[in-house]
């Protein structure tokens, strides 16, 4: 369903941790104003992270987080 994890780690007790991340980003409208490309560009979106701890073949614990993201270049950063 989620595909391969972005990262796989192990706890001190040997349990497996799978980490997933999804980022959805959109271009801000300022990027389309003539002449503004000289000053840079900007995007905004949402980043979601999922971590699953396995105990053998069973899910022991999971956490999910979501955060807003803003990235840019030049003076619009």
N, CA, C and O atoms as a Tripos MOL2 file, in Angstrom:
@<TRIPOS>MOLECULE
protein
  308   307    77     0     0
PROTEIN
NO_CHARGES

@<TRIPOS>ATOM
      1 N           0.8180   -1.1870    0.0000 N.3       1 UNK1
      2 CA          0.0000    0.0000    0.0000 C.3       1 UNK1
      3 C           0.8690    1.2620    0.0000 C.2       1 UNK1
      4 O           0.6170    2.1730   -0.7880 O.2       1 UNK1
      5 N           1.8720    1.3340    0.8520 N.am      2 UNK2
      6 CA          2.7280    2.5070    0.9050 C.3       2 UNK2
      7 C           3.9920    2.3380    0.0810 C.2       2 UNK2
      8 O           4.6890    3.3200   -0.1710 O.2       2 UNK2
      9 N           4.3020    1.1460   -0.3390 N.am      3 UNK3
     10 CA          5.5350    0.9140   -1.0770 C.3       3 UNK3
     11 C           6.7120    0.7390   -0.1390 C.2       3 UNK3
     12 O           6.5370    0.5160    1.0590 O.2       3 UNK3
     13 N           7.9070    0.8400   -0.6880 N.am      4 UNK4
     14 CA          9.1140    0.6980    0.1150 C.3       4 UNK4
     15 C           9.2760    1.8980    1.0370 C.2       4 UNK4
     16 O           8.9970    3.0290    0.6390 O.2       4 UNK4
     17 N           9.7320    1.6590    2.2830 N.am      5 UNK5
     18 CA          9.9450    2.7840    3.1940 C.3       5 UNK5
     19 C          11.1170    3.6480    2.7350 C.2       5 UNK5
     20 O          12.0180    3.1750    2.0420 O.2       5 UNK5
     21 N          11.0920    4.9150    3.1290 N.am      6 UNK6
     22 CA         12.1700    5.8370    2.8450 C.3       6 UNK6
     23 C          13.4160    5.4480    3.6270 C.2       6 UNK6
     24 O          14.5380    5.6020    3.1450 O.2       6 UNK6
     25 N          13.2070    4.9360    4.8530 N.am      7 UNK7
     26 CA         14.3090    4.6150    5.7450 C.3       7 UNK7
     27 C          13.9080    3.4540    6.6390 C.2       7 UNK7
     28 O          12.7540    3.3750    7.0600 O.2       7 UNK7
     29 N          14.8340    2.5520    6.9380 N.am      8 UNK8
     30 CA         14.6100    1.4490    7.8780 C.3       8 UNK8
     31 C          15.7120    1.4930    8.9230 C.2       8 UNK8
     32 O          16.8970    1.4860    8.5900 O.2       8 UNK8
     33 N          15.3120    1.5390   10.1990 N.am      9 UNK9
     34 CA         16.2500    1.5280   11.3210 C.3       9 UNK9
     35 C          15.8300    0.4700   12.3200 C.2       9 UNK9
     36 O          14.8080   -0.1940   12.1450 O.2       9 UNK9
     37 N          16.6270    0.3160   13.3730 N.am     10 UNK10
     38 CA         16.3330   -0.6530   14.4290 C.3      10 UNK10
     39 C          16.4500    0.0200   15.7900 C.2      10 UNK10
     40 O          17.3230    0.8620   16.0040 O.2      10 UNK10
     41 N          15.5670   -0.3550   16.7050 N.am     11 UNK11
     42 CA         15.6660    0.1390   18.0710 C.3      11 UNK11
     43 C          16.7900   -0.6000   18.7830 C.2      11 UNK11
     44 O          17.3490   -1.5560   18.2470 O.2      11 UNK11
     45 N          17.1220   -0.1490   20.0050 N.am     12 UNK12
     46 CA         18.1500   -0.8230   20.7970 C.3      12 UNK12
     47 C          17.7890   -2.2720   21.0970 C.2      12 UNK12
     48 O          18.6690   -3.1170   21.2590 O.2      12 UNK12
     49 N          16.4870   -2.5550   21.1690 N.am     13 UNK13
     50 CA         16.0440   -3.9260   21.4540 C.3      13 UNK13
     51 C          15.8400   -4.7610   20.1920 C.2      13 UNK13
     52 O          15.3680   -5.8950   20.2730 O.2      13 UNK13
     53 N          16.1960   -4.2040   19.0060 N.am     14 UNK14
     54 CA         16.1420   -4.9670   17.7620 C.3      14 UNK14
     55 C          14.8430   -4.8830   16.9890 C.2      14 UNK14
     56 O          14.6790   -5.5790   15.9870 O.2      14 UNK14
     57 N          13.9150   -4.0470   17.4310 N.am     15 UNK15
     58 CA         12.6590   -3.9060   16.6890 C.3      15 UNK15
     59 C          12.8950   -3.0220   15.4650 C.2      15 UNK15
     60 O          13.6960   -2.0880   15.5000 O.2      15 UNK15
     61 N          12.1890   -3.3330   14.3940 N.am     16 UNK16
     62 CA         12.3840   -2.6370   13.1210 C.3      16 UNK16
     63 C          11.5110   -1.3910   13.0470 C.2      16 UNK16
     64 O          10.3430   -1.4220   13.4320 O.2      16 UNK16
     65 N          12.0880   -0.2780   12.5450 N.am     17 UNK17
     66 CA         11.3570    0.9800   12.3750 C.3      17 UNK17
     67 C          11.3550    1.3350   10.8910 C.2      17 UNK17
     68 O          12.4110    1.4880   10.2780 O.2      17 UNK17
     69 N          10.1640    1.4630   10.3250 N.am     18 UNK18
     70 CA         10.0280    1.8920    8.9370 C.3      18 UNK18
     71 C           9.5500    3.3330    8.9370 C.2      18 UNK18
     72 O           8.6420    3.6860    9.6910 O.2      18 UNK18
     73 N          10.1610    4.1800    8.0870 N.am     19 UNK19
     74 CA          9.7700    5.5860    7.9900 C.3      19 UNK19
     75 C           9.3680    5.9210    6.5600 C.2      19 UNK19
     76 O          10.0480    5.5690    5.5960 O.2      19 UNK19
     77 N           8.2390    6.6140    6.4620 N.am     20 UNK20
     78 CA          7.7140    7.0680    5.1750 C.3      20 UNK20
     79 C           7.5660    8.5860    5.2190 C.2      20 UNK20
     80 O           7.3830    9.1700    6.2870 O.2      20 UNK20
     81 N           7.6460    9.2150    4.0550 N.am     21 UNK21
     82 CA          7.4120   10.6500    3.9710 C.3      21 UNK21
     83 C           6.7390   10.9720    2.6440 C.2      21 UNK21
     84 O           7.0830   10.4090    1.6040 O.2      21 UNK21
     85 N           5.7680   11.8930    2.6970 N.am     22 UNK22
     86 CA          5.0720   12.3470    1.5090 C.3      22 UNK22
     87 C           5.0500   13.8680    1.5510 C.2      22 UNK22
     88 O           4.7010   14.4540    2.5760 O.2      22 UNK22
     89 N           5.4140   14.5040    0.4650 N.am     23 UNK23
     90 CA          5.3860   15.9590    0.3860 C.3      23 UNK23
     91 C           4.5310   16.3590   -0.8140 C.2      23 UNK23
     92 O           4.7510   15.8930   -1.9320 O.2      23 UNK23
     93 N           3.5580   17.2240   -0.5650 N.am     24 UNK24
     94 CA          2.7350   17.7760   -1.6380 C.3      24 UNK24
     95 C           3.0430   19.2640   -1.6990 C.2      24 UNK24
     96 O           2.8480   19.9790   -0.7160 O.2      24 UNK24
     97 N           3.5170   19.7310   -2.8300 N.am     25 UNK25
     98 CA          3.9520   21.1180   -2.9560 C.3      25 UNK25
     99 C           3.2660   21.7840   -4.1450 C.2      25 UNK25
    100 O           3.0330   21.1590   -5.1800 O.2      25 UNK25
    101 N           2.9490   23.0640   -3.9750 N.am     26 UNK26
    102 CA          2.3300   23.8560   -5.0370 C.3      26 UNK26
    103 C           3.1310   25.1300   -5.2510 C.2      26 UNK26
    104 O           3.7190   25.6730   -4.3160 O.2      26 UNK26
    105 N           3.1470   25.5950   -6.4800 N.am     27 UNK27
    106 CA          3.8570   26.8160   -6.8380 C.3      27 UNK27
    107 C           2.9970   28.0170   -6.4360 C.2      27 UNK27
    108 O           1.7990   28.0470   -6.7170 O.2      27 UNK27
    109 N           3.6110   29.0040   -5.7780 N.am     28 UNK28
    110 CA          2.8940   30.2290   -5.4200 C.3      28 UNK28
    111 C           2.6400   31.0800   -6.6680 C.2      28 UNK28
    112 O           3.4290   31.0520   -7.6130 O.2      28 UNK28
    113 N           1.5480   31.8300   -6.6700 N.am     29 UNK29
    114 CA          1.1800   32.6670   -7.8080 C.3      29 UNK29
    115 C           2.1890   33.7480   -8.1340 C.2      29 UNK29
    116 O           2.2730   34.1860   -9.2820 O.2      29 UNK29
    117 N           2.9620   34.1910   -7.1430 N.am     30 UNK30
    118 CA          3.9600   35.2480   -7.3670 C.3      30 UNK30
    119 C           4.9920   34.8270   -8.4200 C.2      30 UNK30
    120 O           5.6150   35.6730   -9.0620 O.2      30 UNK30
    121 N           5.1630   33.5200   -8.5890 N.am     31 UNK31
    122 CA          6.1320   33.0180   -9.5670 C.3      31 UNK31
    123 C           5.7330   33.3490  -11.0030 C.2      31 UNK31
    124 O           6.5780   33.3240  -11.8980 O.2      31 UNK31
    125 N           4.4610   33.6570  -11.2340 N.am     32 UNK32
    126 CA          3.9740   33.8960  -12.5850 C.3      32 UNK32
    127 C           3.8570   35.3870  -12.9300 C.2      32 UNK32
    128 O           3.4420   35.7350  -14.0350 O.2      32 UNK32
    129 N           4.2180   36.2570  -12.0000 N.am     33 UNK33
    130 CA          4.1800   37.6980  -12.2550 C.3      33 UNK33
    131 C           5.3960   38.0610  -13.1050 C.2      33 UNK33
    132 O           6.5260   37.7550  -12.7250 O.2      33 UNK33
    133 N           5.1770   38.7120  -14.2580 N.am     34 UNK34
    134 CA          6.3150   39.0630  -15.1240 C.3      34 UNK34
    135 C           7.3820   39.8710  -14.3700 C.2      34 UNK34
    136 O           7.0670   40.8310  -13.6670 O.2      34 UNK34
    137 N           8.6240   39.4730  -14.5270 N.am     35 UNK35
    138 CA          9.7490   40.1540  -13.9110 C.3      35 UNK35
    139 C          10.1000   39.6690  -12.5140 C.2      35 UNK35
    140 O          11.1950   39.9490  -12.0260 O.2      35 UNK35
    141 N           9.1940   38.9450  -11.8570 N.am     36 UNK36
    142 CA          9.4610   38.4810  -10.4860 C.3      36 UNK36
    143 C          10.4530   37.3270  -10.4420 C.2      36 UNK36
    144 O          11.0520   37.0800   -9.3950 O.2      36 UNK36
    145 N          10.6420   36.6170  -11.5420 N.am     37 UNK37
    146 CA         11.5970   35.5020  -11.5660 C.3      37 UNK37
    147 C          13.0030   35.9760  -11.2250 C.2      37 UNK37
    148 O          13.8160   35.2020  -10.7200 O.2      37 UNK37
    149 N          13.2900   37.2430  -11.4970 N.am     38 UNK38
    150 CA         14.5930   37.8170  -11.1610 C.3      38 UNK38
    151 C          14.8350   37.7830   -9.6430 C.2      38 UNK38
    152 O          15.9720   37.6370   -9.1970 O.2      38 UNK38
    153 N          13.7520   37.9190   -8.8520 N.am     39 UNK39
    154 CA         13.8680   37.9600   -7.4000 C.3      39 UNK39
    155 C          13.8080   36.5850   -6.7480 C.2      39 UNK39
    156 O          14.1200   36.4540   -5.5640 O.2      39 UNK39
    157 N          13.4160   35.5640   -7.4920 N.am     40 UNK40
    158 CA         13.3650   34.2030   -6.9570 C.3      40 UNK40
    159 C          12.0030   33.5730   -7.1770 C.2      40 UNK40
    160 O          11.1810   34.0810   -7.9400 O.2      40 UNK40
    161 N          11.7800   32.4690   -6.5030 N.am     41 UNK41
    162 CA         10.5060   31.7580   -6.6090 C.3      41 UNK41
    163 C          10.1400   31.2010   -5.2320 C.2      41 UNK41
    164 O          10.9710   31.1530   -4.3250 O.2      41 UNK41
    165 N           8.8720   30.7790   -5.0940 N.am     42 UNK42
    166 CA          8.4340   30.2460   -3.8070 C.3      42 UNK42
    167 C           7.3730   29.1720   -4.0190 C.2      42 UNK42
    168 O           6.5310   29.2780   -4.9110 O.2      42 UNK42
    169 N           7.4310   28.1300   -3.1800 N.am     43 UNK43
    170 CA          6.4630   27.0300   -3.1790 C.3      43 UNK43
    171 C           5.9490   26.8490   -1.7570 C.2      43 UNK43
    172 O           6.6310   27.2000   -0.7950 O.2      43 UNK43
    173 N           4.7590   26.3070   -1.6300 N.am     44 UNK44
    174 CA          4.2170   25.9700   -0.3170 C.3      44 UNK44
    175 C           3.5510   24.6000   -0.4140 C.2      44 UNK44
    176 O           3.1890   24.1510   -1.5020 O.2      44 UNK44
    177 N           3.3960   23.9490    0.7250 N.am     45 UNK45
    178 CA          2.7600   22.6420    0.7030 C.3      45 UNK45
    179 C           2.6650   22.0200    2.0770 C.2      45 UNK45
    180 O           2.7520   22.7010    3.0990 O.2      45 UNK45
    181 N           2.4840   20.7140    2.0790 N.am     46 UNK46
    182 CA          2.3420   19.9360    3.3130 C.3      46 UNK46
    183 C           3.2770   18.7350    3.2480 C.2      46 UNK46
    184 O           3.3810   18.0640    2.2220 O.2      46 UNK46
    185 N           3.9520   18.4800    4.3620 N.am     47 UNK47
    186 CA          4.8180   17.3150    4.4980 C.3      47 UNK47
    187 C           4.2040   16.3900    5.5520 C.2      47 UNK47
    188 O           3.8500   16.8330    6.6440 O.2      47 UNK47
    189 N           4.0830   15.1170    5.2200 N.am     48 UNK48
    190 CA          3.5310   14.1370    6.1640 C.3      48 UNK48
    191 C           4.5570   13.0280    6.3790 C.2      48 UNK48
    192 O           5.1550   12.5260    5.4270 O.2      48 UNK48
    193 N           4.7510   12.6540    7.6470 N.am     49 UNK49
    194 CA          5.6860   11.5920    8.0010 C.3      49 UNK49
    195 C           4.9470   10.4990    8.7660 C.2      49 UNK49
    196 O           4.0650   10.7720    9.5800 O.2      49 UNK49
    197 N           5.3280    9.2610    8.4860 N.am     50 UNK50
    198 CA          4.7590    8.1010    9.1650 C.3      50 UNK50
    199 C           5.9130    7.2160    9.6180 C.2      50 UNK50
    200 O           6.7850    6.8770    8.8190 O.2      50 UNK50
    201 N           5.9250    6.8400   10.8920 N.am     51 UNK51
    202 CA          6.9160    5.9020   11.4280 C.3      51 UNK51
    203 C           6.1730    4.7260   12.0430 C.2      51 UNK51
    204 O           5.2380    4.9120   12.8220 O.2      51 UNK51
    205 N           6.5920    3.5170   11.6900 N.am     52 UNK52
    206 CA          5.9600    2.2960   12.1800 C.3      52 UNK52
    207 C           7.0300    1.4460   12.8430 C.2      52 UNK52
    208 O           8.0760    1.1830   12.2500 O.2      52 UNK52
    209 N           6.7690    1.0120   14.0820 N.am     53 UNK53
    210 CA          7.6830    0.1110   14.7960 C.3      53 UNK53
    211 C           7.0700   -1.2800   14.7870 C.2      53 UNK53
    212 O           5.9370   -1.4770   15.2260 O.2      53 UNK53
    213 N           7.8310   -2.2380   14.2820 N.am     54 UNK54
    214 CA          7.3740   -3.6240   14.1910 C.3      54 UNK54
    215 C           8.0160   -4.4690   15.2800 C.2      54 UNK54
    216 O           9.1950   -4.3100   15.5970 O.2      54 UNK54
    217 N           7.2230   -5.3700   15.8450 N.am     55 UNK55
    218 CA          7.7130   -6.4070   16.7560 C.3      55 UNK55
    219 C           7.4490   -7.7270   16.0490 C.2      55 UNK55
    220 O           6.3690   -8.3040   16.1760 O.2      55 UNK55
    221 N           8.4430   -8.2030   15.3030 N.am     56 UNK56
    222 CA          8.2310   -9.3640   14.4380 C.3      56 UNK56
    223 C           7.3640   -8.9530   13.2710 C.2      56 UNK56
    224 O           7.7120   -8.0320   12.5320 O.2      56 UNK56
    225 N           6.2230   -9.6330   13.0920 N.am     57 UNK57
    226 CA          5.2950   -9.3040   12.0090 C.3      57 UNK57
    227 C           4.1270   -8.4410   12.4750 C.2      57 UNK57
    228 O           3.2010   -8.1900   11.7040 O.2      57 UNK57
    229 N           4.1600   -7.9800   13.7410 N.am     58 UNK58
    230 CA          3.0770   -7.1750   14.2910 C.3      58 UNK58
    231 C           3.5040   -5.7190   14.4490 C.2      58 UNK58
    232 O           4.6610   -5.4340   14.7570 O.2      58 UNK58
    233 N           2.5640   -4.8050   14.2350 N.am     59 UNK59
    234 CA          2.8260   -3.3890   14.4750 C.3      59 UNK59
    235 C           2.7460   -3.1440   15.9750 C.2      59 UNK59
    236 O           1.7110   -3.3700   16.6010 O.2      59 UNK59
    237 N           3.8580   -2.6780   16.5410 N.am     60 UNK60
    238 CA          3.9150   -2.3900   17.9670 C.3      60 UNK60
    239 C           3.4400   -0.9670   18.2500 C.2      60 UNK60
    240 O           2.7230   -0.7280   19.2210 O.2      60 UNK60
    241 N           3.8440   -0.0240   17.3970 N.am     61 UNK61
    242 CA          3.5110    1.3870   17.6050 C.3      61 UNK61
    243 C           3.6510    2.1240   16.2770 C.2      61 UNK61
    244 O           4.4250    1.7190   15.4100 O.2      61 UNK61
    245 N           2.9010    3.2010   16.1280 N.am     62 UNK62
    246 CA          3.0570    4.0480   14.9410 C.3      62 UNK62
    247 C           2.8430    5.5070   15.3280 C.2      62 UNK62
    248 O           2.1240    5.8080   16.2800 O.2      62 UNK62
    249 N           3.4660    6.3960   14.5920 N.am     63 UNK63
    250 CA          3.2540    7.8370   14.7740 C.3      63 UNK63
    251 C           3.0900    8.4700   13.4000 C.2      63 UNK63
    252 O           3.6860    8.0300   12.4160 O.2      63 UNK63
    253 N           2.2690    9.5120   13.3590 N.am     64 UNK64
    254 CA          2.0720   10.2420   12.1210 C.3      64 UNK64
    255 C           2.1280   11.7260   12.4400 C.2      64 UNK64
    256 O           1.5300   12.1820   13.4150 O.2      64 UNK64
    257 N           2.8460   12.4750   11.6210 N.am     65 UNK65
    258 CA          2.9710   13.9210   11.8110 C.3      65 UNK65
    259 C           2.7570   14.6220   10.4900 C.2      65 UNK65
    260 O           3.0040   14.0610    9.4220 O.2      65 UNK65
    261 N           2.2930   15.8600   10.5760 N.am     66 UNK66
    262 CA          2.0530   16.6700    9.3950 C.3      66 UNK66
    263 C           2.5340   18.0880    9.6910 C.2      66 UNK66
    264 O           2.3450   18.5980   10.7950 O.2      66 UNK66
    265 N           3.1570   18.7180    8.6970 N.am     67 UNK67
    266 CA          3.6200   20.0870    8.8850 C.3      67 UNK67
    267 C           3.5400   20.8510    7.5720 C.2      67 UNK67
    268 O           3.6520   20.2750    6.4900 O.2      67 UNK67
    269 N           3.3440   22.1610    7.6880 N.am     68 UNK68
    270 CA          3.3240   23.0180    6.5050 C.3      68 UNK68
    271 C           4.7640   23.2900    6.0820 C.2      68 UNK68
    272 O           5.6530   23.4160    6.9240 O.2      68 UNK68
    273 N           4.9850   23.3800    4.7720 N.am     69 UNK69
    274 CA          6.3170   23.6690    4.2540 C.3      69 UNK69
    275 C           6.2610   24.8920    3.3420 C.2      69 UNK69
    276 O           5.2860   25.1120    2.6240 O.2      69 UNK69
    277 N           7.3210   25.6700    3.3900 N.am     70 UNK70
    278 CA          7.4960   26.8010    2.4810 C.3      70 UNK70
    279 C           8.9490   26.7820    2.0430 C.2      70 UNK70
    280 O           9.8570   26.8150    2.8740 O.2      70 UNK70
    281 N           9.1630   26.7290    0.7490 N.am     71 UNK71
    282 CA         10.5290   26.7590    0.2130 C.3      71 UNK71
    283 C          10.5980   27.8550   -0.8250 C.2      71 UNK71
    284 O           9.6020   28.1990   -1.4610 O.2      71 UNK71
    285 N          11.7890   28.3960   -0.9870 N.am     72 UNK72
    286 CA         11.9500   29.4480   -1.9720 C.3      72 UNK72
    287 C          13.3950   29.6850   -2.3100 C.2      72 UNK72
    288 O          14.3040   29.1400   -1.6830 O.2      72 UNK72
    289 N          13.5920   30.5180   -3.3230 N.am     73 UNK73
    290 CA         14.9320   30.9050   -3.7480 C.3      73 UNK73
    291 C          14.9880   32.4140   -3.8270 C.2      73 UNK73
    292 O          13.9570   33.0800   -3.9250 O.2      73 UNK73
    293 N          16.1950   32.9530   -3.7850 N.am     74 UNK74
    294 CA         16.3720   34.3970   -3.9060 C.3      74 UNK74
    295 C          15.7900   35.1490   -2.7420 C.2      74 UNK74
    296 O          15.7320   34.6260   -1.6290 O.2      74 UNK74
    297 N          15.3540   36.3810   -2.9820 N.am     75 UNK75
    298 CA         14.8220   37.2240   -1.9090 C.3      75 UNK75
    299 C          13.4270   36.7920   -1.4650 C.2      75 UNK75
    300 O          12.9500   37.2520   -0.4280 O.2      75 UNK75
    301 N          12.7650   35.9270   -2.2160 N.am     76 UNK76
    302 CA         11.4510   35.4180   -1.8290 C.3      76 UNK76
    303 C          11.5530   34.2800   -0.8220 C.2      76 UNK76
    304 O          10.5340   33.7910   -0.3340 O.2      76 UNK76
    305 N          12.7530   33.8640   -0.5120 N.am     77 UNK77
    306 CA         12.9700   32.7510    0.4170 C.3      77 UNK77
    307 C          12.6430   33.1470    1.8200 C.2      77 UNK77
    308 O          12.7670   32.3330    2.7360 O.2      77 UNK77
@<TRIPOS>BOND
     1     1     2 1
     2     2     3 1
     3     3     4 2
     4     3     5 am
     5     5     6 1
     6     6     7 1
     7     7     8 2
     8     7     9 am
     9     9    10 1
    10    10    11 1
    11    11    12 2
    12    11    13 am
    13    13    14 1
    14    14    15 1
    15    15    16 2
    16    15    17 am
    17    17    18 1
    18    18    19 1
    19    19    20 2
    20    19    21 am
    21    21    22 1
    22    22    23 1
    23    23    24 2
    24    23    25 am
    25    25    26 1
    26    26    27 1
    27    27    28 2
    28    27    29 am
    29    29    30 1
    30    30    31 1
    31    31    32 2
    32    31    33 am
    33    33    34 1
    34    34    35 1
    35    35    36 2
    36    35    37 am
    37    37    38 1
    38    38    39 1
    39    39    40 2
    40    39    41 am
    41    41    42 1
    42    42    43 1
    43    43    44 2
    44    43    45 am
    45    45    46 1
    46    46    47 1
    47    47    48 2
    48    47    49 am
    49    49    50 1
    50    50    51 1
    51    51    52 2
    52    51    53 am
    53    53    54 1
    54    54    55 1
    55    55    56 2
    56    55    57 am
    57    57    58 1
    58    58    59 1
    59    59    60 2
    60    59    61 am
    61    61    62 1
    62    62    63 1
    63    63    64 2
    64    63    65 am
    65    65    66 1
    66    66    67 1
    67    67    68 2
    68    67    69 am
    69    69    70 1
    70    70    71 1
    71    71    72 2
    72    71    73 am
    73    73    74 1
    74    74    75 1
    75    75    76 2
    76    75    77 am
    77    77    78 1
    78    78    79 1
    79    79    80 2
    80    79    81 am
    81    81    82 1
    82    82    83 1
    83    83    84 2
    84    83    85 am
    85    85    86 1
    86    86    87 1
    87    87    88 2
    88    87    89 am
    89    89    90 1
    90    90    91 1
    91    91    92 2
    92    91    93 am
    93    93    94 1
    94    94    95 1
    95    95    96 2
    96    95    97 am
    97    97    98 1
    98    98    99 1
    99    99   100 2
   100    99   101 am
   101   101   102 1
   102   102   103 1
   103   103   104 2
   104   103   105 am
   105   105   106 1
   106   106   107 1
   107   107   108 2
   108   107   109 am
   109   109   110 1
   110   110   111 1
   111   111   112 2
   112   111   113 am
   113   113   114 1
   114   114   115 1
   115   115   116 2
   116   115   117 am
   117   117   118 1
   118   118   119 1
   119   119   120 2
   120   119   121 am
   121   121   122 1
   122   122   123 1
   123   123   124 2
   124   123   125 am
   125   125   126 1
   126   126   127 1
   127   127   128 2
   128   127   129 am
   129   129   130 1
   130   130   131 1
   131   131   132 2
   132   131   133 am
   133   133   134 1
   134   134   135 1
   135   135   136 2
   136   135   137 am
   137   137   138 1
   138   138   139 1
   139   139   140 2
   140   139   141 am
   141   141   142 1
   142   142   143 1
   143   143   144 2
   144   143   145 am
   145   145   146 1
   146   146   147 1
   147   147   148 2
   148   147   149 am
   149   149   150 1
   150   150   151 1
   151   151   152 2
   152   151   153 am
   153   153   154 1
   154   154   155 1
   155   155   156 2
   156   155   157 am
   157   157   158 1
   158   158   159 1
   159   159   160 2
   160   159   161 am
   161   161   162 1
   162   162   163 1
   163   163   164 2
   164   163   165 am
   165   165   166 1
   166   166   167 1
   167   167   168 2
   168   167   169 am
   169   169   170 1
   170   170   171 1
   171   171   172 2
   172   171   173 am
   173   173   174 1
   174   174   175 1
   175   175   176 2
   176   175   177 am
   177   177   178 1
   178   178   179 1
   179   179   180 2
   180   179   181 am
   181   181   182 1
   182   182   183 1
   183   183   184 2
   184   183   185 am
   185   185   186 1
   186   186   187 1
   187   187   188 2
   188   187   189 am
   189   189   190 1
   190   190   191 1
   191   191   192 2
   192   191   193 am
   193   193   194 1
   194   194   195 1
   195   195   196 2
   196   195   197 am
   197   197   198 1
   198   198   199 1
   199   199   200 2
   200   199   201 am
   201   201   202 1
   202   202   203 1
   203   203   204 2
   204   203   205 am
   205   205   206 1
   206   206   207 1
   207   207   208 2
   208   207   209 am
   209   209   210 1
   210   210   211 1
   211   211   212 2
   212   211   213 am
   213   213   214 1
   214   214   215 1
   215   215   216 2
   216   215   217 am
   217   217   218 1
   218   218   219 1
   219   219   220 2
   220   219   221 am
   221   221   222 1
   222   222   223 1
   223   223   224 2
   224   223   225 am
   225   225   226 1
   226   226   227 1
   227   227   228 2
   228   227   229 am
   229   229   230 1
   230   230   231 1
   231   231   232 2
   232   231   233 am
   233   233   234 1
   234   234   235 1
   235   235   236 2
   236   235   237 am
   237   237   238 1
   238   238   239 1
   239   239   240 2
   240   239   241 am
   241   241   242 1
   242   242   243 1
   243   243   244 2
   244   243   245 am
   245   245   246 1
   246   246   247 1
   247   247   248 2
   248   247   249 am
   249   249   250 1
   250   250   251 1
   251   251   252 2
   252   251   253 am
   253   253   254 1
   254   254   255 1
   255   255   256 2
   256   255   257 am
   257   257   258 1
   258   258   259 1
   259   259   260 2
   260   259   261 am
   261   261   262 1
   262   262   263 1
   263   263   264 2
   264   263   265 am
   265   265   266 1
   266   266   267 1
   267   267   268 2
   268   267   269 am
   269   269   270 1
   270   270   271 1
   271   271   272 2
   272   271   273 am
   273   273   274 1
   274   274   275 1
   275   275   276 2
   276   275   277 am
   277   277   278 1
   278   278   279 1
   279   279   280 2
   280   279   281 am
   281   281   282 1
   282   282   283 1
   283   283   284 2
   284   283   285 am
   285   285   286 1
   286   286   287 1
   287   287   288 2
   288   287   289 am
   289   289   290 1
   290   290   291 1
   291   291   292 2
   292   291   293 am
   293   293   294 1
   294   294   295 1
   295   295   296 2
   296   295   297 am
   297   297   298 1
   298   298   299 1
   299   299   300 2
   300   299   301 am
   301   301   302 1
   302   302   303 1
   303   303   304 2
   304   303   305 am
   305   305   306 1
   306   306   307 1
   307   307   308 2
@<TRIPOS>SUBSTRUCTURE
     1 UNK1         2 RESIDUE 1 A UNK
     2 UNK2         6 RESIDUE 1 A UNK
     3 UNK3        10 RESIDUE 1 A UNK
     4 UNK4        14 RESIDUE 1 A UNK
     5 UNK5        18 RESIDUE 1 A UNK
     6 UNK6        22 RESIDUE 1 A UNK
     7 UNK7        26 RESIDUE 1 A UNK
     8 UNK8        30 RESIDUE 1 A UNK
     9 UNK9        34 RESIDUE 1 A UNK
    10 UNK10       38 RESIDUE 1 A UNK
    11 UNK11       42 RESIDUE 1 A UNK
    12 UNK12       46 RESIDUE 1 A UNK
    13 UNK13       50 RESIDUE 1 A UNK
    14 UNK14       54 RESIDUE 1 A UNK
    15 UNK15       58 RESIDUE 1 A UNK
    16 UNK16       62 RESIDUE 1 A UNK
    17 UNK17       66 RESIDUE 1 A UNK
    18 UNK18       70 RESIDUE 1 A UNK
    19 UNK19       74 RESIDUE 1 A UNK
    20 UNK20       78 RESIDUE 1 A UNK
    21 UNK21       82 RESIDUE 1 A UNK
    22 UNK22       86 RESIDUE 1 A UNK
    23 UNK23       90 RESIDUE 1 A UNK
    24 UNK24       94 RESIDUE 1 A UNK
    25 UNK25       98 RESIDUE 1 A UNK
    26 UNK26      102 RESIDUE 1 A UNK
    27 UNK27      106 RESIDUE 1 A UNK
    28 UNK28      110 RESIDUE 1 A UNK
    29 UNK29      114 RESIDUE 1 A UNK
    30 UNK30      118 RESIDUE 1 A UNK
    31 UNK31      122 RESIDUE 1 A UNK
    32 UNK32      126 RESIDUE 1 A UNK
    33 UNK33      130 RESIDUE 1 A UNK
    34 UNK34      134 RESIDUE 1 A UNK
    35 UNK35      138 RESIDUE 1 A UNK
    36 UNK36      142 RESIDUE 1 A UNK
    37 UNK37      146 RESIDUE 1 A UNK
    38 UNK38      150 RESIDUE 1 A UNK
    39 UNK39      154 RESIDUE 1 A UNK
    40 UNK40      158 RESIDUE 1 A UNK
    41 UNK41      162 RESIDUE 1 A UNK
    42 UNK42      166 RESIDUE 1 A UNK
    43 UNK43      170 RESIDUE 1 A UNK
    44 UNK44      174 RESIDUE 1 A UNK
    45 UNK45      178 RESIDUE 1 A UNK
    46 UNK46      182 RESIDUE 1 A UNK
    47 UNK47      186 RESIDUE 1 A UNK
    48 UNK48      190 RESIDUE 1 A UNK
    49 UNK49      194 RESIDUE 1 A UNK
    50 UNK50      198 RESIDUE 1 A UNK
    51 UNK51      202 RESIDUE 1 A UNK
    52 UNK52      206 RESIDUE 1 A UNK
    53 UNK53      210 RESIDUE 1 A UNK
    54 UNK54      214 RESIDUE 1 A UNK
    55 UNK55      218 RESIDUE 1 A UNK
    56 UNK56      222 RESIDUE 1 A UNK
    57 UNK57      226 RESIDUE 1 A UNK
    58 UNK58      230 RESIDUE 1 A UNK
    59 UNK59      234 RESIDUE 1 A UNK
    60 UNK60      238 RESIDUE 1 A UNK
    61 UNK61      242 RESIDUE 1 A UNK
    62 UNK62      246 RESIDUE 1 A UNK
    63 UNK63      250 RESIDUE 1 A UNK
    64 UNK64      254 RESIDUE 1 A UNK
    65 UNK65      258 RESIDUE 1 A UNK
    66 UNK66      262 RESIDUE 1 A UNK
    67 UNK67      266 RESIDUE 1 A UNK
    68 UNK68      270 RESIDUE 1 A UNK
    69 UNK69      274 RESIDUE 1 A UNK
    70 UNK70      278 RESIDUE 1 A UNK
    71 UNK71      282 RESIDUE 1 A UNK
    72 UNK72      286 RESIDUE 1 A UNK
    73 UNK73      290 RESIDUE 1 A UNK
    74 UNK74      294 RESIDUE 1 A UNK
    75 UNK75      298 RESIDUE 1 A UNK
    76 UNK76      302 RESIDUE 1 A UNK
    77 UNK77      306 RESIDUE 1 A UNK
